[in-house]
Amino acid sequence: MRPPYMPLLPIGKDLSNLPVKLALYALTGVLLLITYGVVGSIYIMHLDLLNSLYFTIQTIATVGFGDIRPITPLQKIFTITLIMGGVALLAYAFTLTITVVTMAVEEITSGAKQRRMIAACKDHFVLCGYGRVGSAVNKELKKRNIQAIIIERDESVVKKQLWNDPDILAIPGDATDEDIMIEAGIKKARGVIITTGDDVDNLFITLTAREIHPKIWIVTRASKSENVRRLYRSGADKVISPETSGAEDIYFASMEPTIMKITDMHSVNEIRKESEIILKYGCTLENIEYHLPEFREPLARKIGVSDQSQLNRFLNGLEREGARKKSLESIYESVSGIHSHWISGPNKESLEKVVEELKREGILLGVNLNEEEIKEVARKKGRMVEVVLKPEMIITEMHDVTDIKEEAEIILKYGCTLEDIIYYLPGFNEPLKRKVKLSNPKAMDKFLNSLNEDSERMESLERLYTISGGGIHSHTISGPDTQSLSKVEEELKTRGYLLGVNLTHNEIVQKISQFGRVTELLLRHKASDIDDKRIIINMEGRILDSKHYLPGLRQVVTRKLYLKNKNDLKRCEEEYEKPDARRSLEALSQISRQVHSHTVSARNVETIKKIVEALGKSGMLLGVDLSEAEIWNIVESEKIEQFCITG
């Protein structure tokens, strides 16, 4: 039942400063009255300043020694007003004293101040029951600066124990009473935690809470395991049995709606930046999980950092203990700085602000990722294959043969080794991989000199680069540490060579499709016509081969061409003038119904687009990068003209 004093104190209005205000009013009244008396004594009683102050004080105090007496009517009227003002002021001060004492006593004995503070709370927990479990849960909440309003049936516990702690807000009463729950601010609370030792009480409290606030998060204790199902049916979101769980489990269950897992990537030196962002929004850093490649489960450690002083103690300890910091740096090195935290917050908005700021700082990799997703992120962003012993990463790049020197210099500059090179050839499921093991500038210079001295070798390498997505290839790079690999990655990205790190085969295929400068053009024209080749070469494209399709047999005849300039085109024309070559070409063209394709490369995608546009306008182009089924559909069609692409 609500105590009888409650109507006298308006709920939600803070009266704690009222005695101070009343005292200020009284002091102001005294000063004004003294000022009035001194000024009046100077001008009406014709006294000097000291005697004016003396006469005013003795008159207000109603002492009246009679050594200074009013003579004229005006002086007598002035003295009367001064005496009446003094009497009124004394009466006011007496009343004020009684009021202040009464209020102080009432504050102490009734908990009125507590109730006003409770009325002002929001985003808190309503904790029902302050026994062994309830007090332990409250400690977990206090450790993380989370406010709880306790409802305890034992009035003596509330008045003699809880109200004596200025950090605890408590209400004496039965949590099954709807009025008590409303008084505890359930409508503004973030959740209800029920920890009484009686499962029947817990069930009724759950029903009451759910009825008042249908969407509130409710966590309840079950003393007996057979009552767990009943409590869930009554409306509890989580039911925890202290037989198998402790206060911390109840706390985490309570925080579930406002707890999340963040996966970050940063160095040891950036721990402060990350932690201060989390703490700034009132959140708690619950733990840290290191995702080591060799382990199924992450290596987890509890932290429970909820304020700046805890963070400072930890970081100062690191600076004092060099061995401890070195160990932590080794762990970060092992996981490429990739780790996860469970963080809890006062509300979802706070968590969202943390996520937003971590994104802006470039620290965040993901939110609430599962282990597989974290492994995928670690594979892409991380640098480790053999933990600590051999930091590695696979880079996928796009550049010409002439850029090999600059690319290698960037890699070697940071003490890294270029382990291999991987080419992606069209039509092959597996890429072509060759070991390189380039680790010093002398070996690089020797390789480049051999290329310049051997034109056939240079031409073969250029052809390989061209076929492999127009210069798209990959390297496995190892380094002394992950920082060195990060510097290589950053510089290659700045130079414009890098397409990605640790990409899957499918991602590389997408990159070739997006950035590749090689395309397959299906054409139709007479055997004697080389206008298609002329268009391609004049627009600085290269023709790698020519494919003829034999309908019925569904066989493909491929001729290697590799025409890269006008001299190569002229040589091709001269070969076509030879009688035997012309007869063979005309026969092949007739069988394939004048349909053939060219694999074409260019310096960039824009050039490829221009070539496609020019061939389309010429009326020779049938299709671009068609599938095998689409090509045979065109070749074996009786009306091939319908497939022609016009400009």
C-alpha positions as CSV (number, residue, x, y, z in Angstrom):
1,M,0.0,0.0,0.0
2,R,1.2,3.5,-0.8
3,P,2.3,5.4,2.4
4,P,0.1,8.3,3.5
5,Y,2.8,10.9,3.1
6,M,3.1,10.4,-0.6
7,P,0.3,12.8,-1.7
8,L,2.1,15.7,0.1
9,L,5.2,15.3,-2.1
10,P,4.6,15.7,-5.8
11,I,6.1,12.8,-7.7
12,G,8.8,13.7,-10.2
13,K,9.5,17.1,-8.6
14,D,12.9,17.5,-6.9
15,L,12.4,19.1,-3.5
16,S,15.8,18.4,-2.2
17,N,16.9,22.0,-2.7
18,L,13.9,23.6,-1.1
19,P,15.4,24.1,2.5
20,V,18.4,25.9,0.9
21,K,16.0,28.2,-1.1
22,L,14.0,29.0,2.0
23,A,17.2,29.9,3.9
24,L,18.3,32.1,1.0
25,Y,14.9,33.9,1.2
26,A,15.3,34.5,4.9
27,L,18.8,35.8,4.6
28,T,17.7,38.1,1.8
29,G,14.9,39.4,4.0
30,V,17.3,40.2,6.9
31,L,19.7,42.0,4.6
32,L,16.9,44.1,3.1
33,L,15.5,45.0,6.5
34,I,19.0,46.0,7.9
35,T,19.5,48.1,4.8
36,Y,16.2,49.8,5.3
37,G,17.0,50.5,8.9
38,V,20.5,51.9,8.3
39,V,19.3,54.2,5.5
40,G,16.3,55.3,7.5
41,S,18.4,56.0,10.6
42,I,20.8,58.1,8.6
43,Y,18.1,60.3,6.9
44,I,15.3,60.2,9.5
45,M,17.1,59.8,12.8
46,H,20.0,61.9,11.6
47,L,22.6,59.4,13.0
48,D,26.0,58.5,11.6
49,L,26.7,55.2,9.9
50,L,27.9,53.3,13.0
51,N,25.1,54.5,15.2
52,S,22.6,53.8,12.4
53,L,23.7,50.2,12.2
54,Y,23.6,50.0,16.1
55,F,20.1,51.5,16.3
56,T,18.8,49.2,13.5
57,I,20.1,45.9,15.0
58,Q,18.9,46.7,18.6
59,T,15.4,47.7,17.2
60,I,15.1,44.6,15.0
61,A,16.2,42.4,18.0
62,T,13.6,44.2,20.1
63,V,16.2,44.9,22.8
64,G,15.5,48.7,23.0
65,F,18.2,50.0,25.4
66,G,16.7,53.6,25.1
67,D,20.0,55.4,24.6
68,I,18.8,56.5,21.1
69,R,15.1,57.5,21.1
70,P,12.8,58.7,18.3
71,I,11.6,62.2,18.9
72,T,9.6,63.4,15.9
73,P,6.5,61.8,14.6
74,L,8.3,60.7,11.4
75,Q,11.1,59.1,13.5
76,K,8.5,57.2,15.6
77,I,6.7,55.9,12.5
78,F,10.0,54.7,11.1
79,T,10.9,52.9,14.4
80,I,7.5,51.2,14.5
81,T,8.0,49.8,10.9
82,L,11.5,48.6,11.8
83,I,10.2,46.8,15.0
84,M,7.3,45.2,13.1
85,G,9.7,44.0,10.3
86,G,12.0,42.5,13.0
87,V,9.2,40.6,14.7
88,A,7.9,39.3,11.3
89,L,11.4,38.2,10.3
90,L,11.8,36.3,13.6
91,A,8.5,34.6,13.1
92,Y,9.5,33.6,9.5
93,A,12.9,32.3,10.6
94,F,11.2,30.2,13.4
95,T,8.7,28.8,10.9
96,L,11.5,28.1,8.4
97,T,13.5,26.2,11.1
98,I,10.5,24.0,12.0
99,T,9.9,23.3,8.2
100,V,13.5,22.4,7.4
101,V,13.8,20.1,10.4
102,T,10.4,18.5,9.6
103,M,11.4,17.9,6.0
104,A,14.8,16.5,6.9
105,V,13.2,14.1,9.4
106,E,10.6,13.1,6.8
107,E,13.2,12.6,4.1
108,I,15.2,10.3,6.4
109,T,12.2,8.3,7.8
110,S,10.0,8.0,4.7
111,G,12.3,7.7,1.7
112,A,10.7,10.6,0.0
113,K,14.0,11.6,-1.6
114,Q,14.5,8.1,-2.9
115,R,11.0,8.2,-4.5
116,R,11.7,11.5,-6.2
117,M,14.9,10.1,-7.6
118,I,13.1,6.9,-8.7
119,A,10.5,9.0,-10.5
120,A,13.3,10.7,-12.5
121,C,14.9,7.4,-13.6
122,K,14.7,5.9,-17.1
123,D,16.4,3.1,-19.0
124,H,17.0,1.4,-15.7
125,F,16.3,-2.2,-14.5
126,V,13.5,-3.0,-12.0
127,L,15.1,-5.6,-9.7
128,C,12.5,-7.6,-7.7
129,G,14.0,-9.2,-4.6
130,Y,17.1,-8.3,-2.7
131,G,18.2,-11.6,-1.2
132,R,21.4,-13.5,-1.9
133,V,20.9,-13.6,-5.7
134,G,19.4,-10.2,-6.0
135,S,22.2,-8.5,-4.1
136,A,24.8,-10.3,-6.3
137,V,23.0,-9.2,-9.5
138,N,22.9,-5.6,-8.2
139,K,26.6,-5.7,-7.7
140,E,27.1,-6.8,-11.4
141,L,24.9,-3.9,-12.5
142,K,26.8,-1.4,-10.3
143,K,30.1,-2.6,-11.6
144,R,28.9,-1.4,-15.0
145,N,27.3,1.8,-13.9
146,I,23.8,0.5,-14.7
147,Q,21.0,1.9,-12.5
148,A,18.6,-0.6,-10.8
149,I,15.5,0.2,-8.8
150,I,15.0,-2.5,-6.1
151,I,11.7,-3.7,-4.9
152,E,12.0,-5.6,-1.6
153,R,9.2,-7.0,0.5
154,D,11.1,-6.8,3.8
155,E,10.6,-3.1,4.8
156,S,13.4,-3.3,7.5
157,V,15.9,-4.3,4.8
158,V,15.0,-1.3,2.7
159,K,14.9,1.3,5.5
160,K,17.9,0.1,7.6
161,Q,20.1,-1.2,4.8
162,L,19.3,0.0,1.3
163,W,18.3,3.6,2.0
164,N,21.6,4.1,3.9
165,D,23.5,3.5,0.6
166,P,23.3,6.7,-1.5
167,D,24.0,4.7,-4.6
168,I,21.0,2.4,-4.2
169,L,17.4,3.2,-5.1
170,A,14.8,1.0,-3.4
171,I,11.1,0.7,-2.7
172,P,9.6,-1.3,0.2
173,G,6.7,-3.4,-1.1
174,D,5.4,-6.4,-3.0
175,A,6.4,-6.6,-6.6
176,T,3.2,-8.4,-7.5
177,D,1.4,-5.1,-6.7
178,E,0.8,-3.2,-9.9
179,D,1.1,0.2,-8.2
180,I,4.5,-0.7,-6.8
181,M,5.8,-1.8,-10.2
182,I,4.5,1.5,-11.8
183,E,6.1,3.4,-8.9
184,A,9.4,1.7,-9.7
185,G,9.2,3.2,-13.2
186,I,8.5,-0.1,-15.1
187,K,7.0,1.9,-18.0
188,K,10.3,3.7,-18.5
189,A,12.6,0.8,-17.6
190,R,14.7,-1.2,-20.0
191,G,14.0,-4.5,-18.3
192,V,12.8,-6.4,-15.2
193,I,15.0,-8.8,-13.2
194,I,13.1,-11.1,-10.8
195,T,15.3,-12.8,-8.2
196,T,13.0,-13.8,-5.3
197,G,13.5,-17.3,-3.9
198,D,9.8,-18.2,-4.4
199,D,8.9,-19.5,-7.9
200,V,5.2,-18.7,-7.4
201,D,6.1,-15.1,-6.6
202,N,8.3,-15.0,-9.6
203,L,5.5,-16.2,-11.8
204,F,3.0,-13.6,-10.5
205,I,5.6,-10.8,-10.8
206,T,6.3,-11.9,-14.4
207,L,2.6,-11.8,-15.2
208,T,2.2,-8.3,-13.6
209,A,5.2,-6.9,-15.4
210,R,4.1,-8.3,-18.8
211,E,0.6,-6.9,-18.3
212,I,1.9,-3.4,-17.5
213,H,4.5,-3.4,-20.2
214,P,3.9,-6.0,-22.9
215,K,7.2,-5.4,-24.7
216,I,9.6,-5.1,-21.7
217,W,12.5,-7.6,-21.4
218,I,11.9,-9.9,-18.4
219,V,14.6,-12.2,-16.8
220,T,13.5,-14.3,-13.9
221,R,15.0,-16.8,-11.5
222,A,13.7,-20.3,-11.2
223,S,14.6,-22.0,-7.9
224,K,13.4,-25.4,-9.2
225,S,14.1,-26.6,-12.7
226,E,10.6,-28.0,-13.2
227,N,9.2,-24.4,-13.0
228,V,11.4,-23.1,-15.9
229,R,8.8,-24.0,-18.5
230,R,6.0,-22.4,-16.5
231,L,7.9,-19.1,-16.1
232,Y,8.5,-19.0,-19.8
233,R,4.8,-19.5,-20.4
234,S,4.0,-16.7,-18.0
235,G,5.9,-14.2,-20.3
236,A,9.5,-14.3,-19.2
237,D,12.1,-13.8,-22.0
238,K,14.9,-15.6,-20.1
239,V,14.7,-18.0,-17.2
240,I,17.9,-18.6,-15.2
241,S,18.3,-21.3,-12.6
242,P,20.9,-20.4,-9.9
243,E,21.4,-24.2,-9.6
244,T,23.5,-24.0,-12.8
245,S,24.0,-20.3,-13.2
246,G,25.3,-17.4,-11.2
247,A,24.6,-13.7,-10.9
248,E,26.7,-12.9,-13.9
249,D,24.6,-15.2,-16.1
250,I,21.5,-13.4,-14.9
251,Y,23.1,-10.1,-15.6
252,F,24.1,-11.1,-19.2
253,A,20.6,-12.5,-19.8
254,S,19.1,-9.2,-18.6
255,M,21.4,-7.2,-20.9
256,E,20.7,-9.4,-24.0
257,P,18.6,-6.7,-25.8
258,T,21.4,-4.1,-25.4
259,I,24.5,-6.2,-25.8
260,M,26.3,-6.9,-29.0
261,K,29.5,-8.4,-30.4
262,I,31.9,-6.2,-32.4
263,T,34.8,-7.4,-34.4
264,D,37.7,-4.9,-34.8
265,M,41.1,-4.7,-36.3
266,H,43.8,-2.5,-34.8
267,S,47.2,-2.6,-33.1
268,V,48.0,-2.6,-29.4
269,N,48.7,1.2,-29.7
270,E,45.1,1.8,-30.6
271,I,43.6,0.0,-27.6
272,R,43.0,3.4,-25.9
273,K,41.2,4.9,-28.9
274,E,38.9,1.9,-29.3
275,S,38.1,1.7,-25.6
276,E,37.5,5.4,-25.1
277,I,34.9,5.3,-27.9
278,I,33.1,2.5,-26.2
279,L,33.2,4.1,-22.7
280,K,32.2,7.6,-24.1
281,Y,28.7,6.4,-24.7
282,G,28.3,4.7,-21.3
283,C,29.0,1.2,-22.6
284,T,30.9,-1.6,-20.9
285,L,33.7,-3.6,-22.6
286,E,32.8,-7.1,-21.3
287,N,35.5,-9.3,-22.8
288,I,38.0,-9.8,-25.6
289,E,38.2,-12.8,-28.0
290,Y,41.2,-13.5,-30.1
291,H,40.5,-15.6,-33.2
292,L,43.5,-17.8,-33.7
293,P,43.5,-19.7,-37.0
294,E,44.5,-23.0,-35.4
295,F,41.7,-23.0,-32.8
296,R,38.0,-23.8,-33.4
297,E,37.0,-21.6,-30.5
298,P,38.4,-18.1,-29.9
299,L,40.7,-17.4,-27.0
300,A,38.5,-15.3,-24.6
301,R,39.3,-13.2,-21.6
302,K,36.9,-11.3,-19.3
303,I,37.5,-7.6,-19.0
304,G,34.5,-5.7,-17.5
305,V,35.9,-2.2,-18.2
306,S,33.1,0.4,-17.6
307,D,35.0,3.6,-16.7
308,Q,38.1,5.5,-17.6
309,S,40.0,4.8,-14.4
310,Q,39.9,1.0,-15.1
311,L,41.2,1.6,-18.6
312,N,44.0,3.9,-17.4
313,R,45.1,1.3,-14.8
314,F,45.3,-1.4,-17.5
315,L,47.2,0.8,-20.0
316,N,49.6,2.2,-17.3
317,G,50.3,-1.4,-16.3
318,L,51.2,-2.3,-19.8
319,E,53.7,0.6,-20.0
320,R,55.3,-0.3,-16.7
321,E,55.6,-4.0,-17.5
322,G,57.5,-4.3,-20.8
323,A,57.2,-8.1,-20.9
324,R,53.4,-8.0,-20.5
325,K,53.1,-5.5,-23.4
326,K,55.4,-7.6,-25.5
327,S,53.2,-10.7,-24.9
328,L,50.1,-8.7,-25.8
329,E,51.8,-7.5,-29.0
330,S,52.7,-11.1,-29.9
331,I,49.0,-12.1,-29.5
332,Y,47.9,-9.2,-31.7
333,E,50.6,-10.1,-34.2
334,S,49.3,-13.7,-34.3
335,V,45.7,-12.6,-35.1
336,S,46.7,-9.6,-37.3
337,G,45.1,-7.3,-34.8
338,I,41.7,-9.0,-35.4
339,H,39.6,-9.6,-32.3
340,S,36.1,-9.3,-30.9
341,H,34.4,-7.7,-27.9
342,W,31.1,-8.2,-26.3
343,I,29.9,-4.7,-25.3
344,S,26.8,-3.8,-23.3
345,G,25.2,-0.4,-23.2
346,P,22.5,1.6,-21.5
347,N,20.3,1.4,-24.7
348,K,20.4,0.5,-28.3
349,E,21.1,4.1,-29.4
350,S,24.3,4.1,-27.4
351,L,25.5,0.9,-29.1
352,E,24.6,2.3,-32.5
353,K,26.7,5.4,-31.8
354,V,29.7,3.2,-30.8
355,V,29.4,1.3,-34.0
356,E,29.1,4.5,-36.1
357,E,32.2,6.0,-34.5
358,L,34.3,2.8,-34.8
359,K,33.4,2.7,-38.5
360,R,34.5,6.3,-39.0
361,E,37.8,5.5,-37.3
362,G,38.3,2.5,-39.6
363,I,38.5,0.0,-36.7
364,L,35.2,-1.9,-37.1
365,L,35.1,-5.1,-39.3
366,G,31.6,-6.2,-38.4
367,V,28.8,-6.5,-35.8
368,N,27.4,-9.8,-34.3
369,L,29.5,-11.9,-36.8
370,N,29.5,-15.7,-36.2
371,E,32.7,-17.7,-36.1
372,E,32.6,-18.5,-39.8
373,E,32.0,-14.9,-40.8
374,I,34.9,-13.8,-38.5
375,K,37.2,-16.4,-40.1
376,E,36.2,-15.1,-43.5
377,V,37.0,-11.5,-42.4
378,A,40.3,-12.7,-40.9
379,R,41.2,-14.5,-44.1
380,K,40.6,-11.3,-46.2
381,K,41.9,-8.7,-43.8
382,G,44.4,-10.8,-41.8
383,R,48.0,-11.5,-42.8
384,M,48.6,-14.9,-41.1
385,V,48.9,-18.3,-42.6
386,E,51.5,-19.7,-40.2
387,V,50.8,-17.9,-37.0
388,V,53.7,-15.7,-35.8
389,L,56.3,-17.7,-37.6
390,K,55.4,-16.6,-41.1
391,P,53.1,-13.7,-41.8
392,E,51.7,-13.9,-45.3
393,M,49.0,-12.5,-47.5
394,I,47.9,-13.0,-51.1
395,I,47.6,-9.9,-53.2
396,T,45.7,-9.7,-56.4
397,E,46.9,-6.9,-58.8
398,M,46.5,-5.5,-62.3
399,H,49.4,-4.0,-64.2
400,D,51.6,-4.4,-67.3
401,V,54.9,-6.2,-67.6
402,T,56.6,-2.9,-67.7
403,D,55.4,-2.3,-64.1
404,I,57.0,-5.4,-62.7
405,K,60.1,-3.5,-61.5
406,E,58.2,-0.9,-59.5
407,E,55.9,-3.6,-58.0
408,A,58.8,-5.7,-56.9
409,E,60.7,-2.7,-55.4
410,I,57.6,-1.8,-53.2
411,I,57.5,-5.4,-51.9
412,L,61.3,-5.7,-51.3
413,K,61.5,-2.2,-49.7
414,Y,59.7,-3.5,-46.5
415,G,61.8,-6.7,-46.2
416,C,59.1,-8.9,-47.7
417,T,59.5,-11.8,-50.1
418,L,57.6,-12.4,-53.3
419,E,56.9,-16.1,-53.0
420,D,55.0,-16.9,-56.2
421,I,52.9,-15.6,-59.1
422,I,49.5,-16.9,-60.1
423,Y,48.0,-16.3,-63.6
424,Y,44.3,-16.8,-64.4
425,L,43.9,-18.3,-67.8
426,P,40.4,-18.3,-69.5
427,G,39.0,-21.8,-69.9
428,F,41.0,-23.3,-67.0
429,N,39.4,-24.1,-63.7
430,E,42.7,-23.9,-61.8
431,P,45.1,-21.0,-62.1
432,L,48.7,-21.3,-63.4
433,K,51.1,-20.9,-60.4
434,R,54.9,-20.5,-60.5
435,K,57.3,-20.2,-57.6
436,V,59.4,-17.0,-57.6
437,K,61.0,-16.6,-54.1
438,L,62.2,-13.1,-54.9
439,S,63.7,-11.5,-51.7
440,N,66.5,-9.2,-52.8
441,P,67.0,-6.4,-55.4
442,K,69.9,-8.2,-57.1
443,A,67.7,-11.2,-58.0
444,M,65.1,-8.8,-59.3
445,D,67.6,-6.9,-61.5
446,K,68.9,-10.2,-62.9
447,F,65.4,-11.4,-63.9
448,L,64.5,-8.0,-65.5
449,N,67.8,-8.0,-67.5
450,S,67.2,-11.5,-68.8
451,L,63.8,-10.3,-70.0
452,N,65.2,-7.3,-71.9
453,E,67.9,-9.5,-73.5
454,D,65.5,-12.2,-74.6
455,S,62.7,-10.8,-76.8
456,E,60.9,-14.1,-77.2
457,R,60.8,-14.5,-73.4
458,M,59.5,-11.0,-73.0
459,E,56.8,-11.6,-75.6
460,S,55.8,-14.9,-73.9
461,L,55.4,-13.1,-70.6
462,E,53.5,-10.2,-72.2
463,R,51.2,-12.7,-73.8
464,L,50.7,-14.5,-70.4
465,Y,49.9,-11.2,-68.7
466,T,47.5,-10.3,-71.5
467,I,45.6,-13.6,-71.4
468,S,45.4,-13.5,-67.6
469,G,42.6,-10.9,-67.4
470,G,44.7,-8.3,-69.2
471,G,47.4,-8.2,-66.5
472,I,45.4,-9.5,-63.5
473,H,47.5,-11.9,-61.4
474,S,48.2,-12.7,-57.8
475,H,51.3,-13.1,-55.5
476,T,51.8,-14.7,-52.2
477,I,53.9,-12.3,-50.1
478,S,55.6,-13.2,-46.8
479,G,57.1,-10.6,-44.5
480,P,58.9,-10.1,-41.1
481,D,55.7,-8.9,-39.5
482,T,52.1,-7.9,-40.3
483,Q,53.0,-4.2,-40.1
484,S,55.4,-4.6,-43.1
485,L,52.7,-6.4,-45.1
486,S,50.2,-3.6,-44.3
487,K,52.7,-1.1,-45.6
488,V,53.1,-3.1,-48.8
489,E,49.4,-3.3,-49.2
490,E,48.9,0.4,-48.6
491,E,51.6,1.5,-51.1
492,L,50.4,-0.9,-53.8
493,K,46.9,0.4,-53.3
494,T,48.1,4.0,-53.6
495,R,50.0,3.1,-56.8
496,G,46.8,1.7,-58.3
497,Y,48.0,-1.8,-58.7
498,L,46.1,-3.6,-55.9
499,L,42.7,-5.1,-56.6
500,G,42.3,-7.0,-53.3
501,V,43.9,-9.0,-50.5
502,N,43.2,-12.7,-49.8
503,L,40.4,-12.9,-52.4
504,T,38.6,-16.2,-53.2
505,H,38.6,-17.6,-56.7
506,N,35.1,-16.4,-57.3
507,E,36.0,-12.9,-56.1
508,I,39.0,-12.9,-58.5
509,V,36.7,-14.0,-61.4
510,Q,34.5,-11.0,-60.5
511,K,37.5,-8.7,-60.5
512,I,38.5,-10.0,-64.0
513,S,35.0,-9.4,-65.2
514,Q,35.0,-5.9,-63.6
515,F,38.5,-4.7,-64.3
516,G,39.9,-7.2,-66.9
517,R,40.9,-5.9,-70.2
518,V,40.4,-9.2,-72.2
519,T,37.2,-10.0,-74.0
520,E,35.9,-12.6,-76.4
521,L,34.3,-11.1,-79.6
522,L,32.1,-13.3,-81.9
523,L,32.2,-12.1,-85.5
524,R,31.0,-12.9,-89.0
525,H,32.6,-11.8,-92.2
526,K,34.2,-13.2,-95.4
527,A,37.5,-15.0,-95.1
528,S,39.2,-12.4,-97.3
529,D,38.0,-9.5,-95.1
530,I,40.4,-8.4,-92.4
531,D,38.6,-5.2,-91.5
532,D,37.8,-6.6,-88.0
533,K,41.5,-7.1,-87.3
534,R,42.3,-3.6,-88.7
535,I,39.7,-2.0,-86.4
536,I,41.1,-3.8,-83.4
537,I,44.8,-3.0,-84.1
538,N,44.1,0.6,-85.1
539,M,42.3,1.2,-81.8
540,E,45.4,-0.2,-79.9
541,G,43.9,-3.6,-79.1
542,R,45.7,-6.9,-79.3
543,I,44.3,-10.1,-81.0
544,L,45.5,-13.2,-79.1
545,D,43.8,-15.9,-81.2
546,S,41.1,-16.8,-83.7
547,K,38.6,-19.6,-83.1
548,H,36.4,-21.3,-85.8
549,Y,33.4,-23.3,-84.9
550,L,32.5,-26.5,-86.9
551,P,28.7,-27.0,-86.7
552,G,27.4,-30.6,-86.3
553,L,30.7,-31.8,-85.0
554,R,30.7,-29.1,-82.3
555,Q,34.5,-28.8,-82.5
556,V,36.6,-25.6,-82.2
557,V,39.7,-24.9,-84.3
558,T,41.9,-22.4,-82.6
559,R,44.7,-20.4,-84.4
560,K,47.3,-18.5,-82.4
561,L,47.7,-15.0,-83.7
562,Y,49.0,-12.5,-81.1
563,L,48.7,-9.4,-83.3
564,K,49.8,-6.4,-81.2
565,N,50.6,-3.7,-83.8
566,K,50.4,-2.7,-87.4
567,N,53.6,-4.7,-88.3
568,D,52.0,-7.9,-87.0
569,L,48.8,-7.0,-89.0
570,K,50.9,-6.5,-92.1
571,R,52.6,-9.9,-91.6
572,C,49.2,-11.5,-91.2
573,E,48.0,-10.0,-94.5
574,E,51.1,-11.3,-96.3
575,E,50.4,-14.8,-95.0
576,Y,46.8,-14.7,-96.2
577,E,48.1,-13.8,-99.7
578,K,49.8,-17.2,-99.9
579,P,47.6,-19.6,-102.1
580,D,47.7,-22.5,-99.7
581,A,46.9,-20.4,-96.7
582,R,44.1,-18.6,-98.5
583,R,42.5,-21.9,-99.6
584,S,42.7,-23.4,-96.1
585,L,41.3,-20.2,-94.5
586,E,38.4,-20.0,-97.1
587,A,37.5,-23.7,-96.5
588,L,37.5,-23.2,-92.8
589,S,35.4,-20.1,-93.0
590,Q,32.9,-21.8,-95.3
591,I,32.5,-24.7,-92.9
592,S,32.1,-22.4,-89.9
593,R,29.6,-20.3,-91.9
594,Q,32.0,-17.4,-91.7
595,V,31.6,-17.3,-87.9
596,H,34.7,-17.0,-85.7
597,S,35.8,-15.3,-82.5
598,H,38.8,-13.4,-81.4
599,T,40.2,-13.1,-77.9
600,V,41.1,-9.4,-77.7
601,S,43.0,-7.4,-75.0
602,A,43.6,-3.7,-74.5
603,R,45.2,-1.3,-72.1
604,N,41.9,-0.6,-70.3
605,V,38.2,-1.4,-70.3
606,E,37.3,1.9,-72.0
607,T,39.4,0.8,-75.1
608,I,37.6,-2.5,-75.1
609,K,34.3,-0.7,-75.1
610,K,35.3,1.5,-78.1
611,I,36.4,-1.6,-80.1
612,V,33.1,-3.3,-79.4
613,E,31.2,-0.2,-80.4
614,A,33.2,0.1,-83.7
615,L,32.8,-3.6,-84.6
616,G,29.0,-3.3,-83.8
617,K,28.7,-0.4,-86.2
618,S,30.5,-2.3,-88.9
619,G,27.9,-5.1,-88.8
620,M,30.4,-7.8,-88.1
621,L,29.8,-8.3,-84.4
622,L,27.5,-11.1,-83.3
623,G,28.2,-11.0,-79.5
624,V,30.5,-10.2,-76.7
625,D,31.7,-12.8,-74.0
626,L,29.0,-15.3,-75.0
627,S,28.7,-18.7,-73.3
628,E,29.5,-21.8,-75.3
629,A,25.8,-22.7,-75.6
630,E,25.0,-19.2,-77.0
631,I,27.8,-19.4,-79.5
632,W,26.7,-22.8,-80.8
633,N,23.1,-21.6,-81.0
634,I,24.2,-18.8,-83.3
635,V,26.6,-20.9,-85.4
636,E,24.0,-23.7,-86.0
637,S,21.2,-21.2,-86.7
638,E,19.9,-20.9,-90.3
639,K,19.4,-17.2,-89.8
640,I,22.7,-16.0,-88.4
641,E,21.9,-12.4,-89.5
642,Q,19.3,-12.0,-86.7
643,F,22.1,-12.1,-84.1
644,C,24.1,-9.3,-85.6
645,I,24.8,-6.4,-83.3
646,T,24.3,-3.0,-85.0
647,G,25.7,0.3,-83.7
